[in-house]
Amino acid sequence: MGHLAVEVVDCGVAVLRFVNPPTGLLTGAMAVELDARIGQFADDPAVRAVILTGGQPDVFIRHFDVVELAQAAEQVRAAPPPADAEWHSSLFHRMTRRLEQMSKPTIAAINGACMGVGYELALACDVRIAGRGEYPIGLPEVNLGICPGGGGTVRLTRLLGVSRALELLYAGRTVAPDQAAAWGLVNWVGADALADARAFAAELTARSSAALSAIKAVSRASADLAIEDALTMEQRVVNLRMASAEMAALMRRMNEQRLDIRDVGHGSDLKDST
Protein backbone atom coordinates (compact mmCIF):
# COMPACT_ATOMS: atom_id res chain seq x y z
CA MET A 1 0.00 0.00 0.00
CA GLY A 2 2.75 2.45 0.88
CA HIS A 3 2.63 5.17 3.51
CA LEU A 4 4.30 8.31 4.77
CA ALA A 5 6.56 8.42 7.82
CA VAL A 6 6.80 11.77 9.61
CA GLU A 7 9.02 13.04 12.39
CA VAL A 8 9.76 16.54 13.67
CA VAL A 9 13.44 17.20 14.37
CA ASP A 10 15.92 20.07 14.70
CA CYS A 11 13.84 22.89 16.17
CA GLY A 12 10.67 22.36 14.17
CA VAL A 13 11.88 20.72 10.95
CA ALA A 14 9.30 18.19 9.75
CA VAL A 15 10.85 15.29 7.80
CA LEU A 16 8.38 13.35 5.65
CA ARG A 17 9.52 10.06 4.11
CA PHE A 18 7.81 8.20 1.26
CA VAL A 19 7.77 4.48 2.13
CA ASN A 20 6.58 1.91 -0.41
CA PRO A 21 9.07 -0.97 -0.68
CA PRO A 22 10.19 -2.58 -2.85
CA THR A 23 8.87 -0.52 -5.77
CA GLY A 24 9.20 3.01 -4.40
CA LEU A 25 6.08 4.07 -6.30
CA LEU A 26 3.63 6.77 -5.22
CA THR A 27 0.04 5.57 -4.92
CA GLY A 28 -3.23 7.46 -4.89
CA ALA A 29 -3.69 6.73 -1.20
CA MET A 30 -0.23 8.12 -0.47
CA ALA A 31 -1.05 11.26 -2.48
CA VAL A 32 -4.20 11.82 -0.43
CA GLU A 33 -2.22 11.34 2.79
CA LEU A 34 0.45 13.73 1.51
CA ASP A 35 -2.16 16.37 0.75
CA ALA A 36 -3.44 16.11 4.33
CA ARG A 37 0.10 16.28 5.74
CA ILE A 38 0.90 19.40 3.70
CA GLY A 39 -2.18 21.08 5.15
CA GLN A 40 -1.15 19.98 8.64
CA PHE A 41 2.38 21.35 8.24
CA ALA A 42 1.09 24.63 6.82
CA ASP A 43 -1.20 25.19 9.81
CA ASP A 44 1.13 23.97 12.59
CA PRO A 45 3.13 26.86 14.13
CA ALA A 46 5.57 24.35 15.61
CA VAL A 47 6.66 23.31 12.11
CA ARG A 48 9.21 25.83 10.81
CA ALA A 49 10.42 23.98 7.68
CA VAL A 50 9.50 20.83 5.74
CA ILE A 51 11.74 18.20 4.14
CA LEU A 52 10.46 15.56 1.69
CA THR A 53 12.66 12.50 1.18
CA GLY A 54 12.58 8.82 0.31
CA GLY A 55 12.05 6.29 3.07
CA GLN A 56 14.01 3.46 1.47
CA PRO A 57 17.57 3.25 0.11
CA ASP A 58 18.22 4.76 -3.33
CA VAL A 59 14.62 5.81 -3.99
CA PHE A 60 12.91 9.18 -3.52
CA ILE A 61 9.79 8.33 -5.56
CA ARG A 62 10.37 6.19 -8.64
CA HIS A 63 7.15 7.38 -10.32
CA PHE A 64 3.38 6.95 -9.93
CA ASP A 65 1.89 3.46 -9.67
CA VAL A 66 1.25 2.51 -13.31
CA VAL A 67 -1.51 0.04 -12.39
CA GLU A 68 -3.44 2.86 -10.74
CA LEU A 69 -2.62 5.17 -13.64
CA ALA A 70 -4.07 2.64 -16.07
CA GLN A 71 -7.25 2.44 -13.97
CA ALA A 72 -7.51 6.23 -13.98
CA ALA A 73 -7.07 6.24 -17.74
CA GLU A 74 -9.94 3.75 -18.09
CA GLN A 75 -12.13 6.07 -16.02
CA VAL A 76 -11.19 9.03 -18.22
CA ARG A 77 -12.05 7.07 -21.35
CA ALA A 78 -15.37 5.95 -19.85
CA ALA A 79 -16.31 9.41 -18.53
CA PRO A 80 -14.20 12.12 -20.20
CA PRO A 81 -13.60 15.22 -18.03
CA PRO A 82 -15.06 18.53 -19.26
CA ALA A 83 -13.11 20.07 -22.13
CA ASP A 84 -12.81 23.25 -20.06
CA ALA A 85 -11.41 21.50 -16.95
CA GLU A 86 -9.47 23.88 -14.70
CA TRP A 87 -6.16 23.22 -12.97
CA HIS A 88 -7.78 22.79 -9.57
CA SER A 89 -9.75 19.76 -10.81
CA SER A 90 -6.55 17.79 -10.09
CA LEU A 91 -5.69 16.79 -6.51
CA PHE A 92 -2.02 16.80 -7.49
CA HIS A 93 -2.16 20.36 -8.81
CA ARG A 94 -3.97 21.53 -5.68
CA MET A 95 -1.46 19.73 -3.49
CA THR A 96 1.66 21.05 -5.23
CA ARG A 97 0.27 24.59 -5.22
CA ARG A 98 -0.29 24.29 -1.46
CA LEU A 99 3.29 23.08 -1.12
CA GLU A 100 4.54 26.06 -3.15
CA GLN A 101 2.36 28.56 -1.31
CA MET A 102 3.11 27.26 2.19
CA SER A 103 4.69 30.13 4.14
CA LYS A 104 7.50 27.86 5.36
CA PRO A 105 10.64 26.68 3.52
CA THR A 106 10.26 23.33 1.77
CA ILE A 107 13.20 21.15 0.73
CA ALA A 108 13.36 18.00 -1.40
CA ALA A 109 16.16 15.71 -0.17
CA ILE A 110 16.52 13.48 -3.23
CA ASN A 111 18.16 10.29 -2.01
CA GLY A 112 17.63 8.13 -5.10
CA ALA A 113 15.47 7.53 -8.18
CA CYS A 114 13.25 10.58 -8.66
CA MET A 115 11.07 10.45 -11.76
CA GLY A 116 7.59 11.48 -12.84
CA VAL A 117 5.46 12.62 -9.91
CA GLY A 118 8.49 12.27 -7.65
CA TYR A 119 10.36 14.96 -9.52
CA GLU A 120 7.16 16.99 -9.88
CA LEU A 121 6.91 17.07 -6.09
CA ALA A 122 10.57 18.07 -5.89
CA LEU A 123 9.92 20.86 -8.42
CA ALA A 124 7.18 22.24 -6.16
CA CYS A 125 9.66 22.50 -3.26
CA ASP A 126 11.72 25.66 -2.73
CA VAL A 127 15.08 23.86 -2.80
CA ARG A 128 16.19 20.51 -4.25
CA ILE A 129 19.25 18.72 -2.83
CA ALA A 130 20.45 15.46 -4.38
CA GLY A 131 22.67 12.81 -2.86
CA ARG A 132 25.64 11.49 -4.82
CA GLY A 133 25.07 8.43 -6.97
CA GLU A 134 24.09 7.15 -10.39
CA TYR A 135 20.31 7.28 -10.32
CA PRO A 136 17.73 8.97 -12.59
CA ILE A 137 16.15 12.38 -12.06
CA GLY A 138 13.57 13.74 -14.48
CA LEU A 139 10.27 13.44 -16.30
CA PRO A 140 10.10 10.41 -18.65
CA GLU A 141 6.30 10.44 -19.12
CA VAL A 142 6.55 10.70 -22.93
CA ASN A 143 7.53 7.01 -22.85
CA LEU A 144 3.94 6.25 -21.80
CA GLY A 145 2.53 8.48 -24.52
CA ILE A 146 1.52 11.27 -22.14
CA CYS A 147 2.90 14.54 -20.85
CA PRO A 148 3.68 15.14 -17.17
CA GLY A 149 0.39 15.71 -15.36
CA GLY A 150 1.48 17.08 -11.99
CA GLY A 151 2.92 20.43 -13.04
CA GLY A 152 6.10 19.07 -14.60
CA THR A 153 5.82 20.68 -18.02
CA VAL A 154 5.02 24.04 -16.45
CA ARG A 155 7.53 24.09 -13.61
CA LEU A 156 10.44 22.53 -15.49
CA THR A 157 10.06 25.13 -18.25
CA ARG A 158 9.94 27.95 -15.71
CA LEU A 159 13.02 26.53 -14.01
CA LEU A 160 15.21 25.76 -17.03
CA GLY A 161 13.76 27.78 -19.90
CA VAL A 162 11.80 26.47 -22.87
CA SER A 163 14.64 24.99 -24.95
CA ARG A 164 16.34 22.91 -22.23
CA ALA A 165 13.00 21.78 -20.79
CA LEU A 166 11.73 20.65 -24.19
CA GLU A 167 14.97 18.77 -24.83
CA LEU A 168 14.35 16.74 -21.68
CA LEU A 169 10.58 16.41 -22.07
CA TYR A 170 10.61 15.45 -25.76
CA ALA A 171 13.16 12.69 -25.19
CA GLY A 172 11.85 11.56 -21.80
CA ARG A 173 15.43 12.08 -20.72
CA THR A 174 16.54 11.55 -17.15
CA VAL A 175 19.92 12.61 -15.81
CA ALA A 176 22.21 11.62 -12.96
CA PRO A 177 22.64 13.98 -9.98
CA ASP A 178 25.81 15.73 -11.16
CA GLN A 179 24.27 16.57 -14.55
CA ALA A 180 21.04 17.59 -12.80
CA ALA A 181 23.02 20.09 -10.73
CA ALA A 182 24.94 21.38 -13.75
CA TRP A 183 21.68 22.07 -15.61
CA GLY A 184 19.81 23.42 -12.61
CA LEU A 185 17.33 20.59 -12.03
CA VAL A 186 18.66 20.42 -8.46
CA ASN A 187 20.40 23.10 -6.39
CA TRP A 188 23.39 20.99 -5.41
CA VAL A 189 24.69 17.47 -4.86
CA GLY A 190 26.05 16.32 -1.49
CA ALA A 191 27.27 13.12 0.10
CA ASP A 192 24.01 12.72 2.03
CA ALA A 193 20.94 14.56 0.74
CA LEU A 194 18.97 14.32 3.98
CA ALA A 195 21.90 15.41 6.15
CA ASP A 196 22.45 18.41 3.88
CA ALA A 197 18.73 19.22 3.89
CA ARG A 198 18.53 19.03 7.68
CA ALA A 199 21.57 21.27 8.07
CA PHE A 200 20.13 23.82 5.65
CA ALA A 201 16.68 23.68 7.29
CA ALA A 202 18.23 24.12 10.74
CA GLU A 203 20.06 27.19 9.44
CA LEU A 204 16.76 28.60 8.17
CA THR A 205 14.87 27.95 11.42
CA ALA A 206 17.42 30.14 13.19
CA ARG A 207 16.21 33.08 11.10
CA SER A 208 13.04 35.13 11.31
CA SER A 209 10.08 33.01 10.19
CA ALA A 210 8.21 36.17 9.20
CA ALA A 211 11.10 37.28 7.00
CA LEU A 212 11.39 33.85 5.38
CA SER A 213 7.64 33.86 4.75
CA ALA A 214 7.78 37.29 3.12
CA ILE A 215 10.79 36.35 0.98
CA LYS A 216 9.06 33.20 -0.21
CA ALA A 217 5.77 34.97 -0.94
CA VAL A 218 7.42 37.67 -3.05
CA SER A 219 9.77 35.28 -4.84
CA ARG A 220 7.01 32.82 -5.66
CA ALA A 221 4.63 35.51 -6.88
CA SER A 222 7.23 37.03 -9.19
CA ALA A 223 8.15 33.64 -10.63
CA ASP A 224 4.65 32.20 -10.97
CA LEU A 225 2.49 34.88 -12.53
CA ALA A 226 -0.38 33.29 -14.46
CA ILE A 227 0.65 29.79 -13.44
CA GLU A 228 -3.00 28.77 -13.07
CA ASP A 229 -3.56 29.34 -16.78
CA ALA A 230 -0.52 27.20 -17.59
CA LEU A 231 -1.65 24.45 -15.21
CA THR A 232 -5.12 24.50 -16.73
CA MET A 233 -3.59 23.96 -20.17
CA GLU A 234 -1.51 21.07 -18.85
CA GLN A 235 -4.53 19.50 -17.16
CA ARG A 236 -6.57 19.59 -20.36
CA VAL A 237 -3.73 18.08 -22.39
CA VAL A 238 -3.11 15.28 -19.90
CA ASN A 239 -6.86 14.51 -19.83
CA LEU A 240 -6.73 13.99 -23.60
CA ARG A 241 -3.63 11.81 -23.34
CA MET A 242 -5.11 9.72 -20.52
CA ALA A 243 -7.97 8.86 -22.88
CA SER A 244 -5.67 7.72 -25.72
CA ALA A 245 -5.37 4.14 -26.92
CA GLU A 246 -1.59 4.59 -27.22
CA MET A 247 -1.20 5.26 -23.50
CA ALA A 248 -3.30 2.20 -22.66
CA ALA A 249 -1.14 -0.01 -24.89
CA LEU A 250 2.14 1.35 -23.55
CA MET A 251 1.07 0.91 -19.91
CA ARG A 252 -0.11 -2.63 -20.67
CA ARG A 253 3.29 -3.37 -22.25
CA MET A 254 5.08 -1.90 -19.23
CA ASN A 255 3.07 -3.98 -16.77
CA GLU A 256 3.23 -7.24 -18.76
CA GLN A 257 6.96 -7.02 -19.48
CA ARG A 258 7.87 -5.34 -16.17
CA LEU A 259 9.73 -2.61 -18.00
CA ASP A 260 11.25 0.51 -16.47
CA ILE A 261 9.38 3.70 -17.30
CA ARG A 262 12.50 5.01 -19.10
CA ASP A 263 12.41 2.10 -21.57
CA VAL A 264 8.78 1.30 -22.21
CA GLY A 265 8.15 3.94 -24.89
CA HIS A 266 11.33 3.44 -26.91
CA GLY A 267 11.11 1.95 -30.38
CA SER A 268 7.34 1.72 -30.27
CA ASP A 269 5.55 1.78 -33.62
CA LEU A 270 2.20 2.40 -31.97
CA LYS A 271 0.21 5.21 -33.49
CA ASP A 272 -1.17 7.99 -31.35
CA SER A 273 -4.89 7.81 -30.88
CA THR A 274 -7.23 10.03 -28.89
DOTORGU-117331 format. One line per 3 residues: their letters; for each residue z, x, y of C-alpha. Coordinates in steps of 0.1 Angstrom, whole numbers, plus 5000, padded with zeros to 4 digits. Each point is the difference from the previous one (the first is absolute). Layout:
BEGIN
a) Z X Y ~ ...
# end
This chain:
BEGIN
mgh) 5000 5000 5000 ~ 5009 5027 5025 ~ 5026 4999 5027
lav) 5013 5017 5031 ~ 5030 5023 5001 ~ 5018 5002 5034
evv) 5028 5022 5012 ~ 5013 5008 5035 ~ 5007 5036 5007
dcg) 5003 5025 5029 ~ 5015 4979 5028 ~ 4980 4969 4995
vav) 4968 5012 4983 ~ 4987 4974 4975 ~ 4981 5015 4971
lrf) 4978 4976 4981 ~ 4985 5011 4967 ~ 4972 4983 4981
vnp) 5008 5000 4963 ~ 4975 4988 4974 ~ 4997 5025 4971
ptg) 4979 5011 4984 ~ 4970 4987 5021 ~ 5014 5003 5035
llt) 4981 4969 5011 ~ 5011 4975 5027 ~ 5003 4964 4988
gam) 5000 4968 5019 ~ 5037 4995 4992 ~ 5007 5035 5014
ave) 4980 4992 5032 ~ 5021 4968 5005 ~ 5032 5020 4995
lda) 4987 5027 5024 ~ 4992 4973 5027 ~ 5036 4988 4997
rig) 5014 5035 5002 ~ 4980 5008 5031 ~ 5015 4969 5017
qfa) 5034 5010 4989 ~ 4996 5036 5014 ~ 4986 4987 5032
ddp) 5030 4977 5006 ~ 5028 5023 4988 ~ 5015 5020 5029
avr) 5015 5025 4975 ~ 4965 5011 4989 ~ 4987 5025 5025
avi) 4969 5012 4982 ~ 4980 4991 4968 ~ 4984 5022 4974
ltg) 4976 4988 4974 ~ 4995 5022 4969 ~ 4991 4999 4963
gqp) 5028 4995 4975 ~ 4984 5019 4972 ~ 4986 5036 4997
dvf) 4966 5006 5016 ~ 4993 4964 5010 ~ 5005 4983 5034
irh) 4979 4969 4991 ~ 4970 5006 4979 ~ 4983 4968 5012
fdv) 5004 4962 4996 ~ 5002 4985 4965 ~ 4964 4993 4990
vel) 5009 4973 4975 ~ 5017 4981 5029 ~ 4971 5008 5023
aqa) 4975 4985 4974 ~ 5021 4969 4998 ~ 5000 4997 5038
aeq) 4963 5004 5000 ~ 4996 4972 4976 ~ 5021 4978 5023
vra) 4978 5009 5029 ~ 4969 4991 4981 ~ 5015 4967 4989
app) 5013 4991 5034 ~ 4983 5021 5027 ~ 5022 5006 5031
pad) 4987 4985 5033 ~ 4972 5020 5016 ~ 5020 5003 5032
aew) 5031 5014 4982 ~ 5023 5019 5024 ~ 5017 5033 4993
hss) 5034 4984 4996 ~ 4988 4981 4970 ~ 5007 5032 4980
lfh) 5036 5008 4990 ~ 4990 5037 5000 ~ 4987 4998 5036
rmt) 5031 4982 5011 ~ 5022 5025 4982 ~ 4983 5032 5013
rrl) 5000 4986 5036 ~ 5037 4994 4997 ~ 5004 5036 4988
eqm) 4980 5012 5030 ~ 5018 4979 5025 ~ 5035 5007 4987
skp) 5019 5016 5028 ~ 5013 5028 4978 ~ 4981 5031 4988
tia) 4983 4997 4966 ~ 4989 5029 4979 ~ 4979 5002 4968
ain) 5012 5028 4977 ~ 4970 5003 4978 ~ 5012 5017 4968
gac) 4969 4994 4978 ~ 4969 4979 4994 ~ 4995 4977 5031
mgv) 4969 4979 4999 ~ 4990 4965 5010 ~ 5029 4979 5011
gye) 5023 5030 4997 ~ 4981 5019 5027 ~ 4996 4968 5020
lal) 5038 4997 5001 ~ 5002 5037 5010 ~ 4975 4993 5028
acd) 5022 4973 5013 ~ 5029 5025 5003 ~ 5006 5020 5032
vri) 4999 5034 4982 ~ 4986 5011 4966 ~ 5014 5031 4982
agr) 4984 5012 4968 ~ 5015 5022 4973 ~ 4981 5029 4987
gey) 4978 4995 4969 ~ 4966 4990 4988 ~ 5001 4962 5001
pig) 4977 4974 5017 ~ 5005 4985 5034 ~ 4976 4974 5013
lpe) 4982 4967 4997 ~ 4976 4998 4970 ~ 4996 4962 5000
vnl) 4962 5002 5003 ~ 5001 5010 4963 ~ 5010 4964 4993
gic) 4973 4986 5022 ~ 5024 4990 5028 ~ 5012 5014 5032
pgg) 5037 5008 5006 ~ 5018 4967 5006 ~ 5034 5011 5014
ggt) 4990 5014 5033 ~ 4984 5032 4987 ~ 4966 4997 5016
vrl) 5015 4992 5033 ~ 5029 5025 5001 ~ 4981 5029 4984
trl) 4972 4997 5026 ~ 5026 4998 5029 ~ 5017 5031 4985
lgv) 4970 5022 4993 ~ 4971 4986 5020 ~ 4970 4980 4987
sra) 4980 5028 4985 ~ 5027 5017 4979 ~ 5014 4967 4989
lel) 4966 4987 4989 ~ 4994 5033 4981 ~ 5031 4994 4979
lya) 4996 4962 4997 ~ 4963 5000 4990 ~ 5006 5026 4973
grt) 5034 4986 4989 ~ 5011 5036 5005 ~ 5035 5011 4995
vap) 5014 5034 5010 ~ 5028 5023 4990 ~ 5030 5004 5024
dqa) 4988 5032 5017 ~ 4966 4985 5009 ~ 5018 4967 5010
aaw) 5021 5020 5025 ~ 4969 5019 5013 ~ 4982 4968 5007
glv) 5030 4981 5013 ~ 5006 4975 4972 ~ 5035 5014 4998
nwv) 5021 5017 5027 ~ 5010 5030 4979 ~ 5005 5013 4965
gad) 5034 5013 4988 ~ 5016 5013 4968 ~ 5019 4967 4996
ala) 4987 4969 5019 ~ 5033 4981 4997 ~ 5021 5029 5011
dar) 4978 5005 5030 ~ 5000 4963 5008 ~ 5038 4998 4998
afa) 5004 5031 5023 ~ 4975 4985 5025 ~ 5017 4966 4999
ael) 5034 5015 5004 ~ 4987 5019 5031 ~ 4988 4967 5014
tar) 5032 4981 4993 ~ 5018 5025 5022 ~ 4979 4988 5030
ssa) 5002 4968 5020 ~ 4989 4971 4979 ~ 4990 4981 5032
als) 4978 5029 5011 ~ 4984 5003 4966 ~ 4994 4962 5000
aik) 4983 5002 5034 ~ 4979 5030 4990 ~ 4988 4983 4969
avs) 4993 4967 5018 ~ 4979 5016 5027 ~ 4982 5024 4976
ras) 4991 4972 4975 ~ 4988 4976 5027 ~ 4977 5026 5015
adl) 4986 5009 4966 ~ 4996 4965 4986 ~ 4985 4979 5027
aie) 4980 4971 4984 ~ 5011 5011 4965 ~ 5003 4963 4990
dal) 4963 4994 5005 ~ 4992 5031 4979 ~ 5024 4989 4972
tme) 4985 4965 5001 ~ 4965 5015 4995 ~ 5014 5021 4971
qrv) 5016 4970 4984 ~ 4968 4979 5001 ~ 4980 5029 4985
vnl) 5025 5006 4972 ~ 5001 4962 4992 ~ 4962 5002 4995
rma) 5003 5031 4978 ~ 5028 4985 4979 ~ 4976 4971 4992
sae) 4972 5023 4988 ~ 4988 5003 4964 ~ 4997 5038 5005
maa) 5037 5004 5007 ~ 5008 4979 4969 ~ 4978 5022 4978
lmr) 5014 5032 5014 ~ 5036 4990 4995 ~ 4992 4988 4965
rmn) 4985 5034 4992 ~ 5030 5018 5015 ~ 5024 4980 4979
eqr) 4980 5001 4968 ~ 4993 5038 5002 ~ 5033 5009 5017
ldi) 4982 5018 5027 ~ 5015 5016 5031 ~ 4992 4981 5032
rdv) 4982 5031 5013 ~ 4975 4999 4971 ~ 4994 4964 4992
ghg) 4973 4993 5026 ~ 4980 5032 4995 ~ 4965 4998 4986
sdl) 5001 4962 4997 ~ 4967 4983 5001 ~ 5016 4966 5006
kds) 4985 4980 5028 ~ 5021 4986 5028 ~ 5005 4963 4998
t) 5020 4977 5022
# end
